[in-house]
Amino acid sequence: MLDRSTTKLNLFLFTLLFLAYLFIGAQLFSSIERPAEQLIINEMYKTRQDFLEKYPCVQENDFESFIVALLDANKHGVDARTNFTTVDNWSFAQSFFFAVTVVTTIGYGHVSPLSDTGRIICIIYAIFGVPMTLLLLSVIVRKLLILLNNTYLWFRRKLSSDRRSESKIRFIHLSLILSFSLIFLFIIPSIIFTFLEDNWSFIDSFYFCFISLTTIGLGDLVAGDSPTQRNRLFYKVCLTIYLLVGVTIMMLLVAMVSQMPELHLIQYFLSEKEVEHENERISATETSGLLWLSRSSSSHSYGIHNSSSNHPYRRQTNEKLEPSNSPEPITN
């Protein structure tokens, strides 16, 4: 364990690295996207001028109002073109898909409440729905962690019983799970979306899968929103199932990675004295019966509680423990 001055320096340097990462990202996106944006602006300006020159009877203000109305309709998923059938954005399938994106905090798509009543109901619905979703997915992840723990023990028995190779076994086990997740959550769905969605490349499909399952939800690409989409009802149902399963697996992966002893990077930012003080406070909290700081309630950003009973990579109790150099506590 590092001393306090070292951990403070590490935290300061990491903060500077994080800020530098944000600035580099901003500069990178700006340099890449601005030329493409400017090209679209120039094309739109030329198209606008050509239209007004071709139809001088149309007033510029009227044309501006018409464009605003089209953009507002498109924002809510309404296609104004006459050669397409109007899509029912609030059918049951679409509404169910909307409910899933709300409670899973993905929150993308062109469908959004239009009335004040609908927005208020959406807020109330999310207040109760998001915790319920996190609780349900957390329970499922706990169950899956127990299953993965059994597969890890099988790996240990088959590969080696030497504790010195335990880290390698953990990384092999995790690498296999990450590989299967990459194939079945990203690569195969991306190939499917490439064939089902018009004008989507593989990169577009992979981007959609990543943005969706990480709950970033930018909403620039939404599957199944094309007015010409065939079997749109069935497509939305399958997409809803994919999102629910995918978000659950992503939570499972985060839980596994966070439980890897070799990846506990937080040790470089906490001194030994800070850890001791925190342990003493947690012990006092447990004794006093307070809830919020109990050991069993430590969780990460996905809401998964880390528990020793379902730690997939924790050393098992039947192993010989290394002798401790610290003296036994004296009790009265």
N, C-alpha and C positions, 0 to 999 in steps of 0.2 A: 504494500500500500504506500502511496506517495504522501509526502508531507503537504501541508496546506499551501505554502508558497508555490510549490511546483504545480499543484492542481489549479491554483488561481491563474498562474501563467498559462497553463494549458487551456483553461477556459477562455482567457483573453485572446490567445492566438486562434483558437477555434472560432470565436466570434468574428474576428477579423477575416478568417478564411470564409466563413459563411456570408459575410457582407460582400467580400470580393466575388464570391460565387454568384450572388444576386446581380451585382453590377456587370460581371462578365456575361451572364445570361441575358440581361437587358440589352447589352451592346450587341450580342450575337443575334438575338431575335430581330433587333432593329435593323442591322446591316443586311440580314437575309430577307426580311419581309417587306421593307420599305420600297425596294425597287419593284417588286411584284404588285404592291398596292398602288404605286404611282402609275404603273402600266394600266391597271384597271381604271384608275381615275381618268387617265387620258382617253381611253377608249369610250368611257361613259360620256365624257364631255363632248367628244366628236359625235357620238350617236345622238346626243341631245341636240347639238347644233344642227346636224343634218335633218333631224325631224322637224325642228322649228323652221328651217329654211324650205323644206319640202311642203309644209303646211303652214303658210304664213297666217292663215285665218285663226289659228290656235294661239290664244294669248299665253304669254309665258307664265303668268300667275295661275291660270287655269291648268296648265300643264304641270306646274309644280304641285298643285293640290291633288291632281290625279296620281302623281307619283307617290305622294305621301300616303294616299289611301291604299295604293297597291302594296307598299312596304308594310303598312300596318296590318293588312290582311295576311300577308305572307308571314309576318312575325308570329301570328296565331295559327299558322298551318293551313290557311285558306288559299287555294290556288285560284287566281282570277282568270286564267286562260279558259276560253269557251270550248276548246277541243278536249278538255278533260272533265271527267265526271267529278262532281263535288264530293270530297271525302268527308265522312262523318267522324270528326275528330273526337267526339265525346260518345262514341259507341261504348258498349261495355268492355270490349277487349282493349280499346285505347284507354279508357278510364282506369282499367285494372293495371295497365302498363304505367300510367301516370302515378297511380298509388304506390306501385313498387319503387319507382324512381324517387318518390318523396321519402318513403320510410327508410330506404337504403342510402339516402343522402347523395345519390348520383345527380338527380335534379337537372337533367338535360332534356331537350326536346322542345318543339315549337308549341306544344299544347300547354296552356297555362290558364288559370281561372280568369274570367273576363269580368265577372260581377264582384261587387264588394262583399256580398254574402259568401260567394265561392272562395274568395281570398281569406276571409275570416275562418271559414270551415277548414281550409287548407292548413292554416296555422295551428288550429286546435288539433286537427288530425295528425299533424307532424309531431306535436308536443307529446302525444301519447304513442304514436306509431314508431318513432325513431327509437325510444328506449325499449319498446316491445321487440322490435327487430333485432337490436343489439343483444338483448337477453336471449332470444331464441337462437340466434346465430352463435352466441357464446356457448350455450349449452351443447349445440351440435359440434362445435369445435372441440369442446372438452371431450366429448365421446370419441371424436376422431383422433384426438391426441392419445387416448388410451390405446386405440387400435394401432397407431403408429409406434407407440412405445413397445408393443408386443413384437412388431416387425423389427424394431431396433434390437431388441434382445435376441431375436433369431439371428440377426446379422452378427452380433457379438459372439454367439455360440459357434457360428459357422466359420467366421473369418479368423478370430483370434481370441484368446483368453488373457492375453498380456495387456495390462492396464496402460502400458506405454504406447500402445497402438490404438487406444480408445479414441483419441482425437481424429485419427484417420478414418476410423469406422463411422464416427459421427458425420464427418464431411462426406463420405461416400453415401451414407444413408440420405442425408439432406440433398446432395447433388442429384440423386436418382429421383427424389420427390420433386425437386425443382424442374428437372428435365421433363418428367411426365406432365407436370402442370403447364410448362411452356408449350408442349405439344398439343395437349387437349383443351387448354383454355385460350390459347392465342393462335398457334399456327393453323390447326385444323379449322377452327371457326373463321379465321381470316380467309382461308381458301373458300369456304362456303359463302361468306359474305361477298367475296369477289365475283362469284357466279350469280348470286341472287340480286345484288344491287347494281343498278345501271351506273356506269361511269365511275365505279369504285375500282381502284387498283389494289394490289395486295398491301401496299404501304398504307393506303387509306383504311383498309379493313383492319390491319394490325393496329393502326393508330386508334381506331374506334374501340377495339377490344381493350387496349391498354387504358385509354381514358375512361372507359366505362367501369372496368373492374377495379381500378384504383380509386373510384368514386370522385375523380376530378370533375368529370361531367361538363366539358366545355360546351357541348351541344352544337358544334359546327357540323358534325356528321351524325345523323340519326338514322338507324336502320328502320326500314319499313314505312317511311313517311312519304314515299313517292306515290302520287295519285294513280300511277299505272301499275303499282305493285300487285302481283297476282297472289291470291290466297292470303290477303292481308290479315284476316282474323287469325288464321292458324299461325302465320308468321309472327304476329305479336305475342301470341301465347308461348311459342317456342323461345322467342327472344326474352320474355319475362323469366322463364325457367332458367335460361342461360345466365341471366344476370344474378338471380338468386344463388344458383350453384356456384357461379364464378366468384362472387363476393365472399361466400363462405370459405371457399378454398383459399382465397387471398388472405383472409383472416387467419386461417390455419397456418399458412406459410409464415406470416408475420409472427405468430405465436412460437413457431418452431425456431425461427431465426433468433428471436429475442431470448430464447432459452439456451442457446449455444454458449457454453462457458467461454469459448475462445473469442466470442464476439461481444462480450460485455465491455464495450469501450468506455462505459460510464466510470469505470474504476480509475481512469486517468484524470477525472475531473472532481473526484471526492477524496479528501484526505482521510487518514485513518481515524483521526479525532472526530471528524464530521460523521463518519459511519458509526462510531461508537455512540455519539450523542443521539443519532437518529434511532439506533437500536434501543437505547435506554428510553427514549420517548415513546417508541412503539410498545415496549414492554409495559410502561406505565399506562399507556392508553388501553392496552388489553386488560390490565388489572382493574382499571376504573370502569370498564364496560363500555367505553366510547366506541363508536362504530367506525368513523371515517378513516382512522389511521391504523386499523388492525392489519396484521400481517396478511391475512387472507384477502384483503381488498386492494392490494397493489395491482395496478393494471397498466396497460399501454394504451396507445391512442385508439386501438380498434376495440377496446372494451373487453379484452381477454384477460382473465385473472390468472396470474401465475401461481400455480400450486405445486408443491413438491410431490403430491400424489399422482399427478399426470404429467410430470416433466419427462419428455421423451428422451432426453440425453443425460439425465442425472445419473451419477454412479449408483449402482445398486447396493442395497444394504448387506448383501451376502459377501461383498468384497472386503478384503482386509483394509482397514483404514490406516493411514499413515499416523504414526504416533505424534502426538502434539507436544510441543516444547513448553507450552504455557502451563503453569501449575494449576492444580485443581482448586476450585473456589472453597474457601473456608466457610463452613456453616456452623451456626451456633446450635 
